[in-house]
Amino acid sequence: MEKALKRFDKDYIHYMIETEPTMSISKIVNLMKIYTTYPIWEKYPNYLRKHFWKEHTFWMEGYFACSVGNVSEEMLQKYIEN
């Protein structure tokens, strides 16, 4: 992945990602979930054990992704930041 911009809200995270066209969206989401679950568990183990007592999971199974067409990168960045 070449670039990523993220913003956290209460129940979701916005990401703006630029990547190779050969990489599928589902693969990108899967990698993001894999690479972030362990550090989150490292930082908040006691809290997470109360909610995820069966296994070390964190993310929901699904995701929402969309692409943008005729919008500048700056405009999309402002949308995510605001």
Biopython code that builds the backbone (N, CA, C, O; Angstrom):
import numpy as np
from Bio.PDB.StructureBuilder import StructureBuilder

atoms = [
    (1, "MET", "N", (0.842, -1.164, 0.000)),
    (1, "MET", "CA", (0.000, 0.000, 0.000)),
    (1, "MET", "C", (0.890, 1.232, 0.000)),
    (1, "MET", "O", (1.821, 1.333, 0.799)),
    (2, "GLU", "N", (0.612, 2.138, -0.870)),
    (2, "GLU", "CA", (1.458, 3.314, -1.003)),
    (2, "GLU", "C", (1.104, 4.421, -0.022)),
    (2, "GLU", "O", (1.989, 4.988, 0.618)),
    (3, "LYS", "N", (-0.191, 4.735, 0.106)),
    (3, "LYS", "CA", (-0.614, 5.836, 0.969)),
    (3, "LYS", "C", (-1.835, 5.421, 1.757)),
    (3, "LYS", "O", (-2.647, 4.626, 1.283)),
    (4, "ALA", "N", (-1.968, 5.949, 2.944)),
    (4, "ALA", "CA", (-3.176, 5.721, 3.733)),
    (4, "ALA", "C", (-3.431, 6.924, 4.629)),
    (4, "ALA", "O", (-2.515, 7.446, 5.266)),
    (5, "LEU", "N", (-4.676, 7.354, 4.670)),
    (5, "LEU", "CA", (-5.121, 8.408, 5.578)),
    (5, "LEU", "C", (-6.243, 7.795, 6.378)),
    (5, "LEU", "O", (-7.123, 7.149, 5.808)),
    (6, "LYS", "N", (-6.236, 7.979, 7.681)),
    (6, "LYS", "CA", (-7.301, 7.384, 8.478)),
    (6, "LYS", "C", (-7.866, 8.391, 9.452)),
    (6, "LYS", "O", (-7.203, 9.346, 9.856)),
    (7, "ARG", "N", (-9.123, 8.147, 9.821)),
    (7, "ARG", "CA", (-9.806, 8.960, 10.828)),
    (7, "ARG", "C", (-10.695, 8.040, 11.629)),
    (7, "ARG", "O", (-11.444, 7.243, 11.063)),
    (8, "PHE", "N", (-10.619, 8.142, 12.930)),
    (8, "PHE", "CA", (-11.424, 7.319, 13.819)),
    (8, "PHE", "C", (-12.643, 8.093, 14.268)),
    (8, "PHE", "O", (-12.528, 9.240, 14.698)),
    (9, "ASP", "N", (-13.797, 7.486, 14.175)),
    (9, "ASP", "CA", (-15.015, 8.026, 14.745)),
    (9, "ASP", "C", (-15.481, 7.049, 15.815)),
    (9, "ASP", "O", (-14.777, 6.087, 16.119)),
    (10, "LYS", "N", (-16.638, 7.279, 16.381)),
    (10, "LYS", "CA", (-17.093, 6.450, 17.489)),
    (10, "LYS", "C", (-17.219, 4.977, 17.109)),
    (10, "LYS", "O", (-16.753, 4.107, 17.845)),
    (11, "ASP", "N", (-17.840, 4.691, 15.974)),
    (11, "ASP", "CA", (-18.119, 3.298, 15.612)),
    (11, "ASP", "C", (-17.436, 2.833, 14.342)),
    (11, "ASP", "O", (-17.666, 1.707, 13.900)),
    (12, "TYR", "N", (-16.614, 3.656, 13.754)),
    (12, "TYR", "CA", (-16.001, 3.259, 12.490)),
    (12, "TYR", "C", (-14.729, 4.045, 12.227)),
    (12, "TYR", "O", (-14.420, 5.017, 12.916)),
    (13, "ILE", "N", (-14.002, 3.601, 11.214)),
    (13, "ILE", "CA", (-12.756, 4.239, 10.818)),
    (13, "ILE", "C", (-12.828, 4.526, 9.327)),
    (13, "ILE", "O", (-13.200, 3.661, 8.533)),
    (14, "HIS", "N", (-12.468, 5.747, 8.955)),
    (14, "HIS", "CA", (-12.347, 6.100, 7.542)),
    (14, "HIS", "C", (-10.897, 5.884, 7.124)),
    (14, "HIS", "O", (-9.982, 6.313, 7.826)),
    (15, "TYR", "N", (-10.681, 5.235, 6.010)),
    (15, "TYR", "CA", (-9.350, 5.106, 5.426)),
    (15, "TYR", "C", (-9.400, 5.564, 3.981)),
    (15, "TYR", "O", (-10.342, 5.248, 3.255)),
    (16, "MET", "N", (-8.402, 6.295, 3.573)),
    (16, "MET", "CA", (-8.207, 6.587, 2.156)),
    (16, "MET", "C", (-6.908, 5.887, 1.791)),
    (16, "MET", "O", (-5.848, 6.204, 2.332)),
    (17, "ILE", "N", (-6.993, 4.948, 0.883)),
    (17, "ILE", "CA", (-5.844, 4.103, 0.564)),
    (17, "ILE", "C", (-5.583, 4.145, -0.935)),
    (17, "ILE", "O", (-6.505, 4.064, -1.746)),
    (18, "GLU", "N", (-4.327, 4.273, -1.278)),
    (18, "GLU", "CA", (-3.903, 4.144, -2.664)),
    (18, "GLU", "C", (-3.048, 2.893, -2.742)),
    (18, "GLU", "O", (-2.113, 2.727, -1.958)),
    (19, "THR", "N", (-3.360, 2.020, -3.674)),
    (19, "THR", "CA", (-2.647, 0.761, -3.768)),
    (19, "THR", "C", (-2.544, 0.322, -5.212)),
    (19, "THR", "O", (-3.082, 0.971, -6.110)),
    (20, "GLU", "N", (-1.859, -0.768, -5.429)),
    (20, "GLU", "CA", (-1.743, -1.340, -6.767)),
    (20, "GLU", "C", (-3.109, -1.844, -7.215)),
    (20, "GLU", "O", (-3.864, -2.367, -6.395)),
    (21, "PRO", "N", (-3.443, -1.701, -8.488)),
    (21, "PRO", "CA", (-4.761, -2.162, -8.961)),
    (21, "PRO", "C", (-4.935, -3.677, -8.904)),
    (21, "PRO", "O", (-6.057, -4.172, -9.009)),
    (22, "THR", "N", (-3.855, -4.407, -8.741)),
    (22, "THR", "CA", (-3.957, -5.868, -8.668)),
    (22, "THR", "C", (-4.360, -6.365, -7.283)),
    (22, "THR", "O", (-4.700, -7.537, -7.127)),
    (23, "MET", "N", (-4.327, -5.501, -6.285)),
    (23, "MET", "CA", (-4.669, -5.906, -4.920)),
    (23, "MET", "C", (-6.167, -5.698, -4.688)),
    (23, "MET", "O", (-6.685, -4.601, -4.895)),
    (24, "SER", "N", (-6.848, -6.740, -4.265)),
    (24, "SER", "CA", (-8.297, -6.646, -4.063)),
    (24, "SER", "C", (-8.624, -5.907, -2.767)),
    (24, "SER", "O", (-7.829, -5.881, -1.828)),
    (25, "ILE", "N", (-9.792, -5.321, -2.741)),
    (25, "ILE", "CA", (-10.246, -4.600, -1.550)),
    (25, "ILE", "C", (-10.370, -5.554, -0.375)),
    (25, "ILE", "O", (-9.998, -5.209, 0.746)),
    (26, "SER", "N", (-10.888, -6.750, -0.619)),
    (26, "SER", "CA", (-11.034, -7.708, 0.477)),
    (26, "SER", "C", (-9.673, -8.087, 1.062)),
    (26, "SER", "O", (-9.572, -8.293, 2.271)),
    (27, "LYS", "N", (-8.637, -8.184, 0.249)),
    (27, "LYS", "CA", (-7.291, -8.500, 0.739)),
    (27, "LYS", "C", (-6.753, -7.345, 1.586)),
    (27, "LYS", "O", (-6.144, -7.571, 2.631)),
    (28, "ILE", "N", (-6.977, -6.110, 1.135)),
    (28, "ILE", "CA", (-6.523, -4.939, 1.887)),
    (28, "ILE", "C", (-7.191, -4.899, 3.261)),
    (28, "ILE", "O", (-6.518, -4.691, 4.271)),
    (29, "VAL", "N", (-8.514, -5.097, 3.304)),
    (29, "VAL", "CA", (-9.245, -5.077, 4.569)),
    (29, "VAL", "C", (-8.763, -6.203, 5.469)),
    (29, "VAL", "O", (-8.561, -6.000, 6.666)),
    (30, "ASN", "N", (-8.577, -7.388, 4.901)),
    (30, "ASN", "CA", (-8.101, -8.527, 5.680)),
    (30, "ASN", "C", (-6.729, -8.229, 6.295)),
    (30, "ASN", "O", (-6.511, -8.507, 7.474)),
    (31, "LEU", "N", (-5.816, -7.675, 5.519)),
    (31, "LEU", "CA", (-4.485, -7.347, 6.044)),
    (31, "LEU", "C", (-4.550, -6.288, 7.141)),
    (31, "LEU", "O", (-3.851, -6.388, 8.149)),
    (32, "MET", "N", (-5.387, -5.276, 6.942)),
    (32, "MET", "CA", (-5.531, -4.236, 7.969)),
    (32, "MET", "C", (-6.032, -4.846, 9.276)),
    (32, "MET", "O", (-5.541, -4.492, 10.348)),
    (33, "LYS", "N", (-6.995, -5.750, 9.203)),
    (33, "LYS", "CA", (-7.530, -6.378, 10.412)),
    (33, "LYS", "C", (-6.488, -7.269, 11.074)),
    (33, "LYS", "O", (-6.351, -7.266, 12.297)),
    (34, "ILE", "N", (-5.755, -8.031, 10.270)),
    (34, "ILE", "CA", (-4.721, -8.916, 10.815)),
    (34, "ILE", "C", (-3.635, -8.110, 11.522)),
    (34, "ILE", "O", (-3.255, -8.435, 12.647)),
    (35, "TYR", "N", (-3.132, -7.062, 10.871)),
    (35, "TYR", "CA", (-2.014, -6.299, 11.421)),
    (35, "TYR", "C", (-2.383, -5.384, 12.578)),
    (35, "TYR", "O", (-1.495, -4.903, 13.282)),
    (36, "THR", "N", (-3.660, -5.131, 12.793)),
    (36, "THR", "CA", (-4.043, -4.232, 13.888)),
    (36, "THR", "C", (-4.602, -4.959, 15.110)),
    (36, "THR", "O", (-4.589, -4.401, 16.208)),
    (37, "THR", "N", (-5.088, -6.180, 14.949)),
    (37, "THR", "CA", (-5.697, -6.893, 16.075)),
    (37, "THR", "C", (-4.698, -7.120, 17.212)),
    (37, "THR", "O", (-5.009, -6.814, 18.364)),
    (38, "TYR", "N", (-3.529, -7.640, 16.923)),
    (38, "TYR", "CA", (-2.556, -7.940, 17.969)),
    (38, "TYR", "C", (-2.147, -6.689, 18.756)),
    (38, "TYR", "O", (-2.167, -6.727, 19.986)),
    (39, "PRO", "N", (-1.774, -5.574, 18.093)),
    (39, "PRO", "CA", (-1.412, -4.377, 18.871)),
    (39, "PRO", "C", (-2.560, -3.843, 19.735)),
    (39, "PRO", "O", (-2.322, -3.336, 20.831)),
    (40, "ILE", "N", (-3.778, -3.952, 19.258)),
    (40, "ILE", "CA", (-4.928, -3.506, 20.054)),
    (40, "ILE", "C", (-5.073, -4.381, 21.292)),
    (40, "ILE", "O", (-5.325, -3.875, 22.385)),
    (41, "TRP", "N", (-4.914, -5.701, 21.126)),
    (41, "TRP", "CA", (-4.984, -6.613, 22.276)),
    (41, "TRP", "C", (-3.827, -6.377, 23.240)),
    (41, "TRP", "O", (-3.996, -6.504, 24.453)),
    (42, "GLU", "N", (-2.666, -6.037, 22.717)),
    (42, "GLU", "CA", (-1.521, -5.737, 23.579)),
    (42, "GLU", "C", (-1.791, -4.515, 24.446)),
    (42, "GLU", "O", (-1.389, -4.473, 25.609)),
    (43, "LYS", "N", (-2.467, -3.530, 23.887)),
    (43, "LYS", "CA", (-2.689, -2.273, 24.591)),
    (43, "LYS", "C", (-3.867, -2.329, 25.563)),
    (43, "LYS", "O", (-3.823, -1.690, 26.615)),
    (44, "TYR", "N", (-4.922, -3.084, 25.229)),
    (44, "TYR", "CA", (-6.147, -3.100, 26.043)),
    (44, "TYR", "C", (-6.600, -4.515, 26.412)),
    (44, "TYR", "O", (-7.771, -4.835, 26.209)),
    (45, "PRO", "N", (-5.741, -5.360, 26.936)),
    (45, "PRO", "CA", (-6.128, -6.756, 27.171)),
    (45, "PRO", "C", (-7.245, -6.932, 28.206)),
    (45, "PRO", "O", (-8.155, -7.734, 27.997)),
    (46, "ASN", "N", (-7.187, -6.216, 29.282)),
    (46, "ASN", "CA", (-8.196, -6.385, 30.338)),
    (46, "ASN", "C", (-9.587, -5.968, 29.879)),
    (46, "ASN", "O", (-10.569, -6.658, 30.151)),
    (47, "TYR", "N", (-9.665, -4.861, 29.197)),
    (47, "TYR", "CA", (-10.952, -4.394, 28.683)),
    (47, "TYR", "C", (-11.504, -5.362, 27.636)),
    (47, "TYR", "O", (-12.685, -5.706, 27.674)),
    (48, "LEU", "N", (-10.666, -5.797, 26.714)),
    (48, "LEU", "CA", (-11.135, -6.658, 25.628)),
    (48, "LEU", "C", (-11.539, -8.047, 26.113)),
    (48, "LEU", "O", (-12.450, -8.650, 25.547)),
    (49, "ARG", "N", (-10.881, -8.567, 27.149)),
    (49, "ARG", "CA", (-11.254, -9.884, 27.687)),
    (49, "ARG", "C", (-12.689, -9.903, 28.198)),
    (49, "ARG", "O", (-13.347, -10.943, 28.165)),
    (50, "LYS", "N", (-13.177, -8.757, 28.669)),
    (50, "LYS", "CA", (-14.553, -8.676, 29.153)),
    (50, "LYS", "C", (-15.562, -8.831, 28.023)),
    (50, "LYS", "O", (-16.666, -9.328, 28.247)),
    (51, "HIS", "N", (-15.203, -8.413, 26.819)),
    (51, "HIS", "CA", (-16.127, -8.418, 25.687)),
    (51, "HIS", "C", (-15.877, -9.548, 24.693)),
    (51, "HIS", "O", (-16.806, -10.002, 24.025)),
    (52, "PHE", "N", (-14.644, -9.998, 24.590)),
    (52, "PHE", "CA", (-14.281, -11.050, 23.634)),
    (52, "PHE", "C", (-13.635, -12.201, 24.396)),
    (52, "PHE", "O", (-12.438, -12.445, 24.247)),
    (53, "TRP", "N", (-14.395, -12.892, 25.192)),
    (53, "TRP", "CA", (-13.839, -13.897, 26.089)),
    (53, "TRP", "C", (-13.545, -15.217, 25.386)),
    (53, "TRP", "O", (-12.767, -16.009, 25.917)),
    (54, "LYS", "N", (-14.120, -15.494, 24.228)),
    (54, "LYS", "CA", (-13.885, -16.772, 23.551)),
    (54, "LYS", "C", (-12.584, -16.789, 22.761)),
    (54, "LYS", "O", (-11.857, -17.782, 22.792)),
    (55, "GLU", "N", (-12.288, -15.728, 22.068)),
    (55, "GLU", "CA", (-11.104, -15.697, 21.204)),
    (55, "GLU", "C", (-10.577, -14.271, 21.111)),
    (55, "GLU", "O", (-11.280, -13.311, 21.426)),
    (56, "HIS", "N", (-9.347, -14.155, 20.680)),
    (56, "HIS", "CA", (-8.751, -12.834, 20.506)),
    (56, "HIS", "C", (-9.156, -12.268, 19.153)),
    (56, "HIS", "O", (-8.434, -12.387, 18.163)),
    (57, "THR", "N", (-10.293, -11.670, 19.142)),
    (57, "THR", "CA", (-10.783, -11.016, 17.937)),
    (57, "THR", "C", (-11.005, -9.561, 18.262)),
    (57, "THR", "O", (-10.928, -9.172, 19.427)),
    (58, "PHE", "N", (-11.270, -8.775, 17.298)),
    (58, "PHE", "CA", (-11.578, -7.381, 17.558)),
    (58, "PHE", "C", (-12.540, -6.827, 16.524)),
    (58, "PHE", "O", (-13.486, -6.119, 16.870)),
    (59, "TRP", "N", (-12.312, -7.137, 15.279)),
    (59, "TRP", "CA", (-13.084, -6.565, 14.185)),
    (59, "TRP", "C", (-14.331, -7.369, 13.884)),
    (59, "TRP", "O", (-14.387, -8.572, 14.138)),
    (60, "MET", "N", (-15.329, -6.692, 13.340)),
    (60, "MET", "CA", (-16.516, -7.367, 12.833)),
    (60, "MET", "C", (-16.121, -8.145, 11.579)),
    (60, "MET", "O", (-15.089, -7.862, 10.970)),
    (61, "GLU", "N", (-16.938, -9.122, 11.192)),
    (61, "GLU", "CA", (-16.607, -9.920, 10.014)),
    (61, "GLU", "C", (-16.712, -9.124, 8.717)),
    (61, "GLU", "O", (-15.922, -9.345, 7.799)),
    (62, "GLY", "N", (-17.660, -8.215, 8.623)),
    (62, "GLY", "CA", (-17.883, -7.500, 7.377)),
    (62, "GLY", "C", (-17.127, -6.195, 7.293)),
    (62, "GLY", "O", (-16.384, -5.824, 8.202)),
    (63, "TYR", "N", (-17.329, -5.513, 6.194)),
    (63, "TYR", "CA", (-16.756, -4.192, 5.992)),
    (63, "TYR", "C", (-17.540, -3.492, 4.889)),
    (63, "TYR", "O", (-18.262, -4.131, 4.123)),
    (64, "PHE", "N", (-17.393, -2.197, 4.818)),
    (64, "PHE", "CA", (-17.968, -1.410, 3.739)),
    (64, "PHE", "C", (-16.827, -0.704, 3.038)),
    (64, "PHE", "O", (-15.973, -0.103, 3.690)),
    (65, "ALA", "N", (-16.804, -0.770, 1.736)),
    (65, "ALA", "CA", (-15.775, -0.082, 0.961)),
    (65, "ALA", "C", (-16.432, 0.532, -0.259)),
    (65, "ALA", "O", (-17.371, -0.027, -0.826)),
    (66, "CYS", "N", (-15.932, 1.678, -0.650)),
    (66, "CYS", "CA", (-16.430, 2.291, -1.876)),
    (66, "CYS", "C", (-15.270, 2.971, -2.575)),
    (66, "CYS", "O", (-14.255, 3.305, -1.965)),
    (67, "SER", "N", (-15.447, 3.162, -3.854)),
    (67, "SER", "CA", (-14.434, 3.887, -4.615)),
    (67, "SER", "C", (-15.020, 5.242, -4.989)),
    (67, "SER", "O", (-16.235, 5.435, -4.991)),
    (68, "VAL", "N", (-14.146, 6.156, -5.299)),
    (68, "VAL", "CA", (-14.605, 7.486, -5.703)),
    (68, "VAL", "C", (-14.147, 7.726, -7.131)),
    (68, "VAL", "O", (-13.083, 7.276, -7.557)),
    (69, "GLY", "N", (-14.965, 8.433, -7.835)),
    (69, "GLY", "CA", (-14.655, 8.688, -9.236)),
    (69, "GLY", "C", (-14.034, 10.036, -9.444)),
    (69, "GLY", "O", (-12.838, 10.213, -9.217)),
    (70, "ASN", "N", (-14.814, 10.979, -9.867)),
    (70, "ASN", "CA", (-14.326, 12.282, -10.289)),
    (70, "ASN", "C", (-14.208, 13.243, -9.110)),
    (70, "ASN", "O", (-14.832, 14.304, -9.104)),
    (71, "VAL", "N", (-13.399, 12.865, -8.103)),
    (71, "VAL", "CA", (-13.187, 13.684, -6.913)),
    (71, "VAL", "C", (-11.681, 13.804, -6.710)),
    (71, "VAL", "O", (-10.948, 12.825, -6.850)),
    (72, "SER", "N", (-11.232, 14.992, -6.385)),
    (72, "SER", "CA", (-9.791, 15.176, -6.172)),
    (72, "SER", "C", (-9.362, 14.535, -4.854)),
    (72, "SER", "O", (-10.165, 14.350, -3.939)),
    (73, "GLU", "N", (-8.099, 14.209, -4.789)),
    (73, "GLU", "CA", (-7.545, 13.637, -3.557)),
    (73, "GLU", "C", (-7.683, 14.612, -2.395)),
    (73, "GLU", "O", (-7.957, 14.200, -1.268)),
    (74, "GLU", "N", (-7.496, 15.898, -2.664)),
    (74, "GLU", "CA", (-7.611, 16.915, -1.613)),
    (74, "GLU", "C", (-9.035, 16.983, -1.073)),
    (74, "GLU", "O", (-9.234, 17.108, 0.135)),
    (75, "MET", "N", (-10.031, 16.902, -1.963)),
    (75, "MET", "CA", (-11.420, 16.956, -1.528)),
    (75, "MET", "C", (-11.781, 15.739, -0.665)),
    (75, "MET", "O", (-12.470, 15.867, 0.347)),
    (76, "LEU", "N", (-11.315, 14.583, -1.071)),
    (76, "LEU", "CA", (-11.567, 13.369, -0.295)),
    (76, "LEU", "C", (-10.869, 13.440, 1.067)),
    (76, "LEU", "O", (-11.436, 13.031, 2.080)),
    (77, "GLN", "N", (-9.662, 13.950, 1.086)),
    (77, "GLN", "CA", (-8.919, 14.099, 2.344)),
    (77, "GLN", "C", (-9.652, 15.034, 3.299)),
    (77, "GLN", "O", (-9.742, 14.752, 4.494)),
    (78, "LYS", "N", (-10.173, 16.137, 2.786)),
    (78, "LYS", "CA", (-10.935, 17.066, 3.633)),
    (78, "LYS", "C", (-12.192, 16.409, 4.185)),
    (78, "LYS", "O", (-12.553, 16.634, 5.340)),
    (79, "TYR", "N", (-12.863, 15.593, 3.366)),
    (79, "TYR", "CA", (-14.056, 14.884, 3.834)),
    (79, "TYR", "C", (-13.715, 13.961, 5.004)),
    (79, "TYR", "O", (-14.427, 13.932, 6.008)),
    (80, "ILE", "N", (-12.628, 13.214, 4.866)),
    (80, "ILE", "CA", (-12.239, 12.283, 5.925)),
    (80, "ILE", "C", (-11.835, 13.036, 7.183)),
    (80, "ILE", "O", (-12.212, 12.639, 8.285)),
    (81, "GLU", "N", (-11.083, 14.102, 7.041)),
    (81, "GLU", "CA", (-10.608, 14.852, 8.203)),
    (81, "GLU", "C", (-11.728, 15.589, 8.939)),
    (81, "GLU", "O", (-11.632, 15.814, 10.146)),
    (82, "ASN", "N", (-12.786, 15.963, 8.225)),
    (82, "ASN", "CA", (-13.873, 16.716, 8.848)),
    (82, "ASN", "C", (-15.073, 15.847, 9.114)),
    (82, "ASN", "O", (-16.079, 16.326, 9.636)),
]
sb = StructureBuilder()
sb.init_structure("model")
sb.init_model(0)
sb.init_chain("A")
sb.init_seg("    ")
for serial, (resi, resn, name, xyz) in enumerate(atoms, 1):
    if name == "N":
        sb.init_residue(resn, " ", resi, " ")
    sb.init_atom(name, np.array(xyz, "f"), 0.0, 1.0, " ", f" {name:<3s}", serial, name[0])
structure = sb.get_structure()
